[in-house]
Each structure stands twice: as C-alpha cells, then as structure tokens.
Amino acid sequence: MQVVVDMNKCQDHGQCVFAAPDVFRFDDDGRLAYAAEVDETLRGDVEEAADVCPLQAIRIEG
C-alpha cells in the first residue's frame, strides 16, 4: 500500500503521528516524515490518519 502526503498542504499538525505512529513521525527538524510503502495490516491506522488530517493532505494508493 502506498501512502502519499501532499507536503505543500501539510502544516505538521501531527494528528497523523498520533493516529499511525508506525507510519508517521517527526524528523529532527520537526517536519513530518513518513513511510511511503507500508504493509496492508496498517491500512486502518493510515485511513484514520487521513481522516483526522485537518488539511486532508494524506491519501492512500493501492
């Protein structure tokens, strides 16, 4: 499963980090970092992260 974040929309609110910590995190500069390819078992967490993103910057492909 592919995770895509529109980094032009993302403002690093971090709701995704709480919803799916195995996929999303903050880097050393406080910017969002994420795994672009994740196992299907994490789909529920990623879907929740996409739902709670205030800017709807996250989408799932595949």
CHARMM-style PDB file with segment names, atoms N, HN, CA, C and O in Angstrom:
ATOM      1  N   MET     1       0.853  -1.169   0.000  1.00  0.00      PROA
ATOM      2  CA  MET     1       0.000   0.000   0.000  1.00  0.00      PROA
ATOM      3  C   MET     1       0.900   1.234   0.000  1.00  0.00      PROA
ATOM      4  O   MET     1       1.888   1.291   0.732  1.00  0.00      PROA
ATOM      5  N   GLN     2       0.553   2.206  -0.817  1.00  0.00      PROA
ATOM      6  HN  GLN     2      -0.250   2.159  -1.411  1.00  0.00      PROA
ATOM      7  CA  GLN     2       1.303   3.455  -0.915  1.00  0.00      PROA
ATOM      8  C   GLN     2       0.625   4.542  -0.087  1.00  0.00      PROA
ATOM      9  O   GLN     2      -0.593   4.711  -0.142  1.00  0.00      PROA
ATOM     10  N   VAL     3       1.416   5.263   0.668  1.00  0.00      PROA
ATOM     11  HN  VAL     3       2.406   5.125   0.713  1.00  0.00      PROA
ATOM     12  CA  VAL     3       0.939   6.422   1.421  1.00  0.00      PROA
ATOM     13  C   VAL     3       1.545   7.658   0.753  1.00  0.00      PROA
ATOM     14  O   VAL     3       2.750   7.726   0.515  1.00  0.00      PROA
ATOM     15  N   VAL     4       0.682   8.628   0.459  1.00  0.00      PROA
ATOM     16  HN  VAL     4      -0.297   8.572   0.652  1.00  0.00      PROA
ATOM     17  CA  VAL     4       1.144   9.857  -0.187  1.00  0.00      PROA
ATOM     18  C   VAL     4       0.691  11.039   0.660  1.00  0.00      PROA
ATOM     19  O   VAL     4      -0.483  11.151   1.013  1.00  0.00      PROA
ATOM     20  N   VAL     5       1.631  11.914   0.980  1.00  0.00      PROA
ATOM     21  HN  VAL     5       2.585  11.823   0.694  1.00  0.00      PROA
ATOM     22  CA  VAL     5       1.310  13.136   1.717  1.00  0.00      PROA
ATOM     23  C   VAL     5       1.659  14.323   0.826  1.00  0.00      PROA
ATOM     24  O   VAL     5       2.784  14.436   0.339  1.00  0.00      PROA
ATOM     25  N   ASP     6       0.698  15.192   0.621  1.00  0.00      PROA
ATOM     26  HN  ASP     6      -0.216  15.099   1.016  1.00  0.00      PROA
ATOM     27  CA  ASP     6       0.941  16.420  -0.129  1.00  0.00      PROA
ATOM     28  C   ASP     6       1.659  17.381   0.823  1.00  0.00      PROA
ATOM     29  O   ASP     6       1.031  18.035   1.655  1.00  0.00      PROA
ATOM     30  N   MET     7       2.966  17.453   0.687  1.00  0.00      PROA
ATOM     31  HN  MET     7       3.476  16.922   0.011  1.00  0.00      PROA
ATOM     32  CA  MET     7       3.773  18.264   1.600  1.00  0.00      PROA
ATOM     33  C   MET     7       3.555  19.758   1.386  1.00  0.00      PROA
ATOM     34  O   MET     7       3.972  20.565   2.216  1.00  0.00      PROA
ATOM     35  N   ASN     8       2.912  20.135   0.290  1.00  0.00      PROA
ATOM     36  HN  ASN     8       2.574  19.479  -0.384  1.00  0.00      PROA
ATOM     37  CA  ASN     8       2.552  21.532   0.091  1.00  0.00      PROA
ATOM     38  C   ASN     8       1.353  21.913   0.955  1.00  0.00      PROA
ATOM     39  O   ASN     8       1.197  23.075   1.329  1.00  0.00      PROA
ATOM     40  N   LYS     9       0.511  20.938   1.269  1.00  0.00      PROA
ATOM     41  HN  LYS     9       0.637  19.994   0.965  1.00  0.00      PROA
ATOM     42  CA  LYS     9      -0.642  21.167   2.141  1.00  0.00      PROA
ATOM     43  C   LYS     9      -0.287  20.969   3.612  1.00  0.00      PROA
ATOM     44  O   LYS     9      -0.776  21.691   4.480  1.00  0.00      PROA
ATOM     45  N   CYS    10       0.564  19.987   3.882  1.00  0.00      PROA
ATOM     46  HN  CYS    10       0.961  19.400   3.177  1.00  0.00      PROA
ATOM     47  CA  CYS    10       0.887  19.603   5.264  1.00  0.00      PROA
ATOM     48  C   CYS    10       1.483  20.777   6.038  1.00  0.00      PROA
ATOM     49  O   CYS    10       2.388  21.464   5.565  1.00  0.00      PROA
ATOM     50  N   GLN    11       0.949  20.986   7.240  1.00  0.00      PROA
ATOM     51  HN  GLN    11       0.214  20.428   7.625  1.00  0.00      PROA
ATOM     52  CA  GLN    11       1.477  22.036   8.110  1.00  0.00      PROA
ATOM     53  C   GLN    11       1.983  21.457   9.429  1.00  0.00      PROA
ATOM     54  O   GLN    11       2.090  22.168  10.429  1.00  0.00      PROA
ATOM     55  N   ASP    12       2.288  20.178   9.422  1.00  0.00      PROA
ATOM     56  HN  ASP    12       2.202  19.601   8.610  1.00  0.00      PROA
ATOM     57  CA  ASP    12       2.907  19.495  10.567  1.00  0.00      PROA
ATOM     58  C   ASP    12       2.081  19.574  11.842  1.00  0.00      PROA
ATOM     59  O   ASP    12       2.635  19.742  12.928  1.00  0.00      PROA
ATOM     60  N   HSD    13       0.758  19.455  11.722  1.00  0.00      PROA
ATOM     61  HN  HSD    13       0.308  19.318  10.839  1.00  0.00      PROA
ATOM     62  CA  HSD    13      -0.089  19.442  12.910  1.00  0.00      PROA
ATOM     63  C   HSD    13       0.154  18.195  13.756  1.00  0.00      PROA
ATOM     64  O   HSD    13       0.047  18.249  14.981  1.00  0.00      PROA
ATOM     65  N   GLY    14       0.477  17.078  13.114  1.00  0.00      PROA
ATOM     66  HN  GLY    14       0.564  17.035  12.119  1.00  0.00      PROA
ATOM     67  CA  GLY    14       0.855  15.871  13.828  1.00  0.00      PROA
ATOM     68  C   GLY    14      -0.267  14.937  14.220  1.00  0.00      PROA
ATOM     69  O   GLY    14      -0.027  13.967  14.938  1.00  0.00      PROA
ATOM     70  N   GLN    15      -1.478  15.192  13.777  1.00  0.00      PROA
ATOM     71  HN  GLN    15      -1.673  15.981  13.193  1.00  0.00      PROA
ATOM     72  CA  GLN    15      -2.571  14.278  14.112  1.00  0.00      PROA
ATOM     73  C   GLN    15      -2.295  12.887  13.549  1.00  0.00      PROA
ATOM     74  O   GLN    15      -2.663  11.887  14.164  1.00  0.00      PROA
ATOM     75  N   CYS    16      -1.657  12.817  12.400  1.00  0.00      PROA
ATOM     76  HN  CYS    16      -1.358  13.630  11.900  1.00  0.00      PROA
ATOM     77  CA  CYS    16      -1.330  11.532  11.789  1.00  0.00      PROA
ATOM     78  C   CYS    16      -0.322  10.751  12.625  1.00  0.00      PROA
ATOM     79  O   CYS    16      -0.362   9.521  12.673  1.00  0.00      PROA
ATOM     80  N   VAL    17       0.581  11.473  13.282  1.00  0.00      PROA
ATOM     81  HN  VAL    17       0.614  12.472  13.243  1.00  0.00      PROA
ATOM     82  CA  VAL    17       1.595  10.821  14.118  1.00  0.00      PROA
ATOM     83  C   VAL    17       0.920  10.086  15.278  1.00  0.00      PROA
ATOM     84  O   VAL    17       1.344   8.993  15.654  1.00  0.00      PROA
ATOM     85  N   PHE    18      -0.115  10.678  15.835  1.00  0.00      PROA
ATOM     86  HN  PHE    18      -0.460  11.566  15.529  1.00  0.00      PROA
ATOM     87  CA  PHE    18      -0.846  10.036  16.922  1.00  0.00      PROA
ATOM     88  C   PHE    18      -1.703   8.882  16.410  1.00  0.00      PROA
ATOM     89  O   PHE    18      -1.839   7.864  17.089  1.00  0.00      PROA
ATOM     90  N   ALA    19      -2.282   9.033  15.220  1.00  0.00      PROA
ATOM     91  HN  ALA    19      -2.172   9.860  14.669  1.00  0.00      PROA
ATOM     92  CA  ALA    19      -3.173   8.013  14.675  1.00  0.00      PROA
ATOM     93  C   ALA    19      -2.412   6.798  14.142  1.00  0.00      PROA
ATOM     94  O   ALA    19      -2.891   5.669  14.254  1.00  0.00      PROA
ATOM     95  N   ALA    20      -1.243   7.022  13.569  1.00  0.00      PROA
ATOM     96  HN  ALA    20      -0.854   7.938  13.478  1.00  0.00      PROA
ATOM     97  CA  ALA    20      -0.484   5.934  12.950  1.00  0.00      PROA
ATOM     98  C   ALA    20       1.017   6.107  13.202  1.00  0.00      PROA
ATOM     99  O   ALA    20       1.771   6.412  12.277  1.00  0.00      PROA
ATOM    100  N   PRO    21       1.448   5.914  14.445  1.00  0.00      PROA
ATOM    101  CA  PRO    21       2.858   6.153  14.777  1.00  0.00      PROA
ATOM    102  C   PRO    21       3.837   5.206  14.092  1.00  0.00      PROA
ATOM    103  O   PRO    21       5.032   5.495  14.036  1.00  0.00      PROA
ATOM    104  N   ASP    22       3.353   4.083  13.573  1.00  0.00      PROA
ATOM    105  HN  ASP    22       2.382   3.848  13.618  1.00  0.00      PROA
ATOM    106  CA  ASP    22       4.239   3.175  12.841  1.00  0.00      PROA
ATOM    107  C   ASP    22       4.509   3.663  11.424  1.00  0.00      PROA
ATOM    108  O   ASP    22       5.382   3.128  10.740  1.00  0.00      PROA
ATOM    109  N   VAL    23       3.770   4.671  10.979  1.00  0.00      PROA
ATOM    110  HN  VAL    23       3.061   5.105  11.534  1.00  0.00      PROA
ATOM    111  CA  VAL    23       3.895   5.176   9.615  1.00  0.00      PROA
ATOM    112  C   VAL    23       4.410   6.615   9.590  1.00  0.00      PROA
ATOM    113  O   VAL    23       5.245   6.969   8.756  1.00  0.00      PROA
ATOM    114  N   PHE    24       3.907   7.441  10.509  1.00  0.00      PROA
ATOM    115  HN  PHE    24       3.229   7.154  11.186  1.00  0.00      PROA
ATOM    116  CA  PHE    24       4.228   8.869  10.521  1.00  0.00      PROA
ATOM    117  C   PHE    24       5.051   9.227  11.753  1.00  0.00      PROA
ATOM    118  O   PHE    24       4.870   8.650  12.825  1.00  0.00      PROA
ATOM    119  N   ARG    25       5.960  10.188  11.586  1.00  0.00      PROA
ATOM    120  HN  ARG    25       6.107  10.658  10.716  1.00  0.00      PROA
ATOM    121  CA  ARG    25       6.779  10.667  12.708  1.00  0.00      PROA
ATOM    122  C   ARG    25       7.276  12.070  12.363  1.00  0.00      PROA
ATOM    123  O   ARG    25       7.135  12.535  11.232  1.00  0.00      PROA
ATOM    124  N   PHE    26       7.845  12.716  13.339  1.00  0.00      PROA
ATOM    125  HN  PHE    26       7.959  12.338  14.258  1.00  0.00      PROA
ATOM    126  CA  PHE    26       8.506  13.989  13.094  1.00  0.00      PROA
ATOM    127  C   PHE    26      10.004  13.741  12.995  1.00  0.00      PROA
ATOM    128  O   PHE    26      10.561  12.968  13.775  1.00  0.00      PROA
ATOM    129  N   ASP    27      10.654  14.392  12.044  1.00  0.00      PROA
ATOM    130  HN  ASP    27      10.201  15.020  11.411  1.00  0.00      PROA
ATOM    131  CA  ASP    27      12.102  14.255  11.917  1.00  0.00      PROA
ATOM    132  C   ASP    27      12.799  15.180  12.913  1.00  0.00      PROA
ATOM    133  O   ASP    27      12.144  15.851  13.711  1.00  0.00      PROA
ATOM    134  N   ASP    28      14.099  15.210  12.863  1.00  0.00      PROA
ATOM    135  HN  ASP    28      14.631  14.665  12.215  1.00  0.00      PROA
ATOM    136  CA  ASP    28      14.877  16.009  13.811  1.00  0.00      PROA
ATOM    137  C   ASP    28      14.616  17.505  13.691  1.00  0.00      PROA
ATOM    138  O   ASP    28      14.879  18.258  14.629  1.00  0.00      PROA
ATOM    139  N   ASP    29      14.100  17.942  12.542  1.00  0.00      PROA
ATOM    140  HN  ASP    29      13.886  17.330  11.780  1.00  0.00      PROA
ATOM    141  CA  ASP    29      13.786  19.352  12.332  1.00  0.00      PROA
ATOM    142  C   ASP    29      12.337  19.679  12.649  1.00  0.00      PROA
ATOM    143  O   ASP    29      11.896  20.811  12.452  1.00  0.00      PROA
ATOM    144  N   GLY    30      11.583  18.676  13.147  1.00  0.00      PROA
ATOM    145  HN  GLY    30      11.942  17.757  13.307  1.00  0.00      PROA
ATOM    146  CA  GLY    30      10.187  18.902  13.485  1.00  0.00      PROA
ATOM    147  C   GLY    30       9.243  18.838  12.302  1.00  0.00      PROA
ATOM    148  O   GLY    30       8.079  19.225  12.406  1.00  0.00      PROA
ATOM    149  N   ARG    31       9.737  18.352  11.183  1.00  0.00      PROA
ATOM    150  HN  ARG    31      10.683  18.037  11.098  1.00  0.00      PROA
ATOM    151  CA  ARG    31       8.916  18.207   9.973  1.00  0.00      PROA
ATOM    152  C   ARG    31       8.395  16.780   9.891  1.00  0.00      PROA
ATOM    153  O   ARG    31       9.007  15.847  10.411  1.00  0.00      PROA
ATOM    154  N   LEU    32       7.262  16.630   9.232  1.00  0.00      PROA
ATOM    155  HN  LEU    32       6.765  17.388   8.809  1.00  0.00      PROA
ATOM    156  CA  LEU    32       6.670  15.313   9.080  1.00  0.00      PROA
ATOM    157  C   LEU    32       7.521  14.422   8.181  1.00  0.00      PROA
ATOM    158  O   LEU    32       7.980  14.838   7.117  1.00  0.00      PROA
ATOM    159  N   ALA    33       7.719  13.197   8.633  1.00  0.00      PROA
ATOM    160  HN  ALA    33       7.347  12.859   9.498  1.00  0.00      PROA
ATOM    161  CA  ALA    33       8.358  12.159   7.834  1.00  0.00      PROA
ATOM    162  C   ALA    33       7.424  10.959   7.875  1.00  0.00      PROA
ATOM    163  O   ALA    33       6.684  10.775   8.842  1.00  0.00      PROA
ATOM    164  N   TYR    34       7.456  10.149   6.834  1.00  0.00      PROA
ATOM    165  HN  TYR    34       8.056  10.298   6.048  1.00  0.00      PROA
ATOM    166  CA  TYR    34       6.539   9.016   6.799  1.00  0.00      PROA
ATOM    167  C   TYR    34       7.078   7.914   5.895  1.00  0.00      PROA
ATOM    168  O   TYR    34       7.929   8.146   5.036  1.00  0.00      PROA
ATOM    169  N   ALA    35       6.563   6.716   6.112  1.00  0.00      PROA
ATOM    170  HN  ALA    35       5.872   6.527   6.810  1.00  0.00      PROA
ATOM    171  CA  ALA    35       6.895   5.579   5.262  1.00  0.00      PROA
ATOM    172  C   ALA    35       5.949   5.599   4.068  1.00  0.00      PROA
ATOM    173  O   ALA    35       4.731   5.576   4.242  1.00  0.00      PROA
ATOM    174  N   ALA    36       6.494   5.639   2.872  1.00  0.00      PROA
ATOM    175  HN  ALA    36       7.484   5.658   2.731  1.00  0.00      PROA
ATOM    176  CA  ALA    36       5.674   5.711   1.670  1.00  0.00      PROA
ATOM    177  C   ALA    36       5.071   4.355   1.302  1.00  0.00      PROA
ATOM    178  O   ALA    36       3.988   4.294   0.720  1.00  0.00      PROA
ATOM    179  N   GLU    37       5.760   3.283   1.634  1.00  0.00      PROA
ATOM    180  HN  GLU    37       6.640   3.332   2.107  1.00  0.00      PROA
ATOM    181  CA  GLU    37       5.266   1.930   1.368  1.00  0.00      PROA
ATOM    182  C   GLU    37       5.059   1.259   2.709  1.00  0.00      PROA
ATOM    183  O   GLU    37       6.006   1.094   3.477  1.00  0.00      PROA
ATOM    184  N   VAL    38       3.826   0.872   2.994  1.00  0.00      PROA
ATOM    185  HN  VAL    38       3.056   1.007   2.370  1.00  0.00      PROA
ATOM    186  CA  VAL    38       3.544   0.208   4.271  1.00  0.00      PROA
ATOM    187  C   VAL    38       2.741  -1.058   4.036  1.00  0.00      PROA
ATOM    188  O   VAL    38       2.074  -1.225   3.015  1.00  0.00      PROA
ATOM    189  N   ASP    39       2.827  -1.929   5.003  1.00  0.00      PROA
ATOM    190  HN  ASP    39       3.368  -1.794   5.833  1.00  0.00      PROA
ATOM    191  CA  ASP    39       2.108  -3.191   4.947  1.00  0.00      PROA
ATOM    192  C   ASP    39       0.603  -2.953   5.050  1.00  0.00      PROA
ATOM    193  O   ASP    39       0.142  -2.030   5.721  1.00  0.00      PROA
ATOM    194  N   GLU    40      -0.133  -3.801   4.375  1.00  0.00      PROA
ATOM    195  HN  GLU    40       0.242  -4.551   3.830  1.00  0.00      PROA
ATOM    196  CA  GLU    40      -1.592  -3.705   4.353  1.00  0.00      PROA
ATOM    197  C   GLU    40      -2.198  -3.784   5.759  1.00  0.00      PROA
ATOM    198  O   GLU    40      -3.298  -3.281   5.987  1.00  0.00      PROA
ATOM    199  N   THR    41      -1.495  -4.402   6.685  1.00  0.00      PROA
ATOM    200  HN  THR    41      -0.601  -4.810   6.499  1.00  0.00      PROA
ATOM    201  CA  THR    41      -2.013  -4.526   8.054  1.00  0.00      PROA
ATOM    202  C   THR    41      -2.158  -3.172   8.745  1.00  0.00      PROA
ATOM    203  O   THR    41      -2.859  -3.059   9.751  1.00  0.00      PROA
ATOM    204  N   LEU    42      -1.503  -2.154   8.211  1.00  0.00      PROA
ATOM    205  HN  LEU    42      -0.934  -2.246   7.394  1.00  0.00      PROA
ATOM    206  CA  LEU    42      -1.570  -0.811   8.798  1.00  0.00      PROA
ATOM    207  C   LEU    42      -2.619   0.076   8.132  1.00  0.00      PROA
ATOM    208  O   LEU    42      -2.728   1.259   8.455  1.00  0.00      PROA
ATOM    209  N   ARG    43      -3.390  -0.492   7.204  1.00  0.00      PROA
ATOM    210  HN  ARG    43      -3.301  -1.453   6.941  1.00  0.00      PROA
ATOM    211  CA  ARG    43      -4.371   0.303   6.457  1.00  0.00      PROA
ATOM    212  C   ARG    43      -5.337   1.056   7.380  1.00  0.00      PROA
ATOM    213  O   ARG    43      -5.603   2.237   7.156  1.00  0.00      PROA
ATOM    214  N   GLY    44      -5.855   0.401   8.396  1.00  0.00      PROA
ATOM    215  HN  GLY    44      -5.639  -0.558   8.578  1.00  0.00      PROA
ATOM    216  CA  GLY    44      -6.808   1.049   9.303  1.00  0.00      PROA
ATOM    217  C   GLY    44      -6.210   2.274   9.972  1.00  0.00      PROA
ATOM    218  O   GLY    44      -6.867   3.309  10.086  1.00  0.00      PROA
ATOM    219  N   ASP    45      -4.956   2.159  10.416  1.00  0.00      PROA
ATOM    220  HN  ASP    45      -4.422   1.319  10.323  1.00  0.00      PROA
ATOM    221  CA  ASP    45      -4.286   3.291  11.056  1.00  0.00      PROA
ATOM    222  C   ASP    45      -4.069   4.434  10.063  1.00  0.00      PROA
ATOM    223  O   ASP    45      -4.262   5.601  10.401  1.00  0.00      PROA
ATOM    224  N   VAL    46      -3.668   4.094   8.842  1.00  0.00      PROA
ATOM    225  HN  VAL    46      -3.511   3.146   8.567  1.00  0.00      PROA
ATOM    226  CA  VAL    46      -3.421   5.124   7.833  1.00  0.00      PROA
ATOM    227  C   VAL    46      -4.727   5.792   7.423  1.00  0.00      PROA
ATOM    228  O   VAL    46      -4.765   7.005   7.213  1.00  0.00      PROA
ATOM    229  N   GLU    47      -5.797   5.008   7.306  1.00  0.00      PROA
ATOM    230  HN  GLU    47      -5.766   4.023   7.476  1.00  0.00      PROA
ATOM    231  CA  GLU    47      -7.099   5.599   6.986  1.00  0.00      PROA
ATOM    232  C   GLU    47      -7.539   6.565   8.080  1.00  0.00      PROA
ATOM    233  O   GLU    47      -8.091   7.627   7.792  1.00  0.00      PROA
ATOM    234  N   GLU    48      -7.295   6.196   9.332  1.00  0.00      PROA
ATOM    235  HN  GLU    48      -6.847   5.333   9.566  1.00  0.00      PROA
ATOM    236  CA  GLU    48      -7.639   7.101  10.433  1.00  0.00      PROA
ATOM    237  C   GLU    48      -6.788   8.367  10.358  1.00  0.00      PROA
ATOM    238  O   GLU    48      -7.295   9.471  10.560  1.00  0.00      PROA
ATOM    239  N   ALA    49      -5.504   8.209  10.069  1.00  0.00      PROA
ATOM    240  HN  ALA    49      -5.092   7.312   9.904  1.00  0.00      PROA
ATOM    241  CA  ALA    49      -4.617   9.371   9.946  1.00  0.00      PROA
ATOM    242  C   ALA    49      -5.106  10.306   8.847  1.00  0.00      PROA
ATOM    243  O   ALA    49      -5.107  11.525   9.020  1.00  0.00      PROA
ATOM    244  N   ALA    50      -5.520   9.739   7.725  1.00  0.00      PROA
ATOM    245  HN  ALA    50      -5.519   8.749   7.585  1.00  0.00      PROA
ATOM    246  CA  ALA    50      -6.037  10.558   6.620  1.00  0.00      PROA
ATOM    247  C   ALA    50      -7.313  11.274   7.048  1.00  0.00      PROA
ATOM    248  O   ALA    50      -7.525  12.434   6.695  1.00  0.00      PROA
ATOM    249  N   ASP    51      -8.157  10.591   7.803  1.00  0.00      PROA
ATOM    250  HN  ASP    51      -7.985   9.649   8.090  1.00  0.00      PROA
ATOM    251  CA  ASP    51      -9.415  11.190   8.256  1.00  0.00      PROA
ATOM    252  C   ASP    51      -9.198  12.341   9.227  1.00  0.00      PROA
ATOM    253  O   ASP    51      -9.921  13.337   9.179  1.00  0.00      PROA
ATOM    254  N   VAL    52      -8.204  12.214  10.112  1.00  0.00      PROA
ATOM    255  HN  VAL    52      -7.618  11.405  10.151  1.00  0.00      PROA
ATOM    256  CA  VAL    52      -8.006  13.246  11.134  1.00  0.00      PROA
ATOM    257  C   VAL    52      -7.098  14.391  10.671  1.00  0.00      PROA
ATOM    258  O   VAL    52      -6.953  15.388  11.378  1.00  0.00      PROA
ATOM    259  N   CYS    53      -6.496  14.256   9.506  1.00  0.00      PROA
ATOM    260  HN  CYS    53      -6.614  13.446   8.932  1.00  0.00      PROA
ATOM    261  CA  CYS    53      -5.636  15.327   8.994  1.00  0.00      PROA
ATOM    262  C   CYS    53      -6.488  16.570   8.742  1.00  0.00      PROA
ATOM    263  O   CYS    53      -7.399  16.527   7.915  1.00  0.00      PROA
ATOM    264  N   PRO    54      -6.210  17.681   9.440  1.00  0.00      PROA
ATOM    265  CA  PRO    54      -7.038  18.874   9.277  1.00  0.00      PROA
ATOM    266  C   PRO    54      -6.994  19.471   7.874  1.00  0.00      PROA
ATOM    267  O   PRO    54      -7.910  20.194   7.481  1.00  0.00      PROA
ATOM    268  N   LEU    55      -5.945  19.179   7.121  1.00  0.00      PROA
ATOM    269  HN  LEU    55      -5.201  18.593   7.441  1.00  0.00      PROA
ATOM    270  CA  LEU    55      -5.807  19.739   5.776  1.00  0.00      PROA
ATOM    271  C   LEU    55      -6.037  18.700   4.685  1.00  0.00      PROA
ATOM    272  O   LEU    55      -5.875  18.988   3.499  1.00  0.00      PROA
ATOM    273  N   GLN    56      -6.419  17.474   5.096  1.00  0.00      PROA
ATOM    274  HN  GLN    56      -6.550  17.240   6.059  1.00  0.00      PROA
ATOM    275  CA  GLN    56      -6.673  16.400   4.141  1.00  0.00      PROA
ATOM    276  C   GLN    56      -5.502  16.234   3.166  1.00  0.00      PROA
ATOM    277  O   GLN    56      -5.693  16.156   1.952  1.00  0.00      PROA
ATOM    278  N   ALA    57      -4.302  16.185   3.716  1.00  0.00      PROA
ATOM    279  HN  ALA    57      -4.147  16.249   4.702  1.00  0.00      PROA
ATOM    280  CA  ALA    57      -3.085  16.101   2.909  1.00  0.00      PROA
ATOM    281  C   ALA    57      -2.634  14.660   2.660  1.00  0.00      PROA
ATOM    282  O   ALA    57      -1.676  14.435   1.921  1.00  0.00      PROA
ATOM    283  N   ILE    58      -3.311  13.685   3.267  1.00  0.00      PROA
ATOM    284  HN  ILE    58      -4.090  13.868   3.868  1.00  0.00      PROA
ATOM    285  CA  ILE    58      -2.885  12.288   3.179  1.00  0.00      PROA
ATOM    286  C   ILE    58      -3.849  11.506   2.294  1.00  0.00      PROA
ATOM    287  O   ILE    58      -5.069  11.638   2.397  1.00  0.00      PROA
ATOM    288  N   ARG    59      -3.263  10.685   1.420  1.00  0.00      PROA
ATOM    289  HN  ARG    59      -2.272  10.578   1.336  1.00  0.00      PROA
ATOM    290  CA  ARG    59      -4.104   9.782   0.638  1.00  0.00      PROA
ATOM    291  C   ARG    59      -3.413   8.415   0.541  1.00  0.00      PROA
ATOM    292  O   ARG    59      -2.198   8.290   0.696  1.00  0.00      PROA
ATOM    293  N   ILE    60      -4.230   7.414   0.282  1.00  0.00      PROA
ATOM    294  HN  ILE    60      -5.217   7.516   0.156  1.00  0.00      PROA
ATOM    295  CA  ILE    60      -3.761   6.043   0.157  1.00  0.00      PROA
ATOM    296  C   ILE    60      -3.940   5.626  -1.291  1.00  0.00      PROA
ATOM    297  O   ILE    60      -4.987   5.859  -1.896  1.00  0.00      PROA
ATOM    298  N   GLU    61      -2.913   5.013  -1.832  1.00  0.00      PROA
ATOM    299  HN  GLU    61      -2.063   4.825  -1.341  1.00  0.00      PROA
ATOM    300  CA  GLU    61      -2.988   4.465  -3.187  1.00  0.00      PROA
ATOM    301  C   GLU    61      -2.695   2.978  -3.110  1.00  0.00      PROA
ATOM    302  O   GLU    61      -1.702   2.553  -2.519  1.00  0.00      PROA
ATOM    303  N   GLY    62      -3.558   2.210  -3.706  1.00  0.00      PROA
ATOM    304  HN  GLY    62      -4.365   2.555  -4.186  1.00  0.00      PROA
ATOM    305  CA  GLY    62      -3.359   0.766  -3.734  1.00  0.00      PROA
ATOM    306  C   GLY    62      -3.993   0.036  -2.595  1.00  0.00      PROA
ATOM    307  OT1 GLY    62      -3.891  -1.188  -2.513  1.00  0.00      PROA
TER     308      GLY     62
END
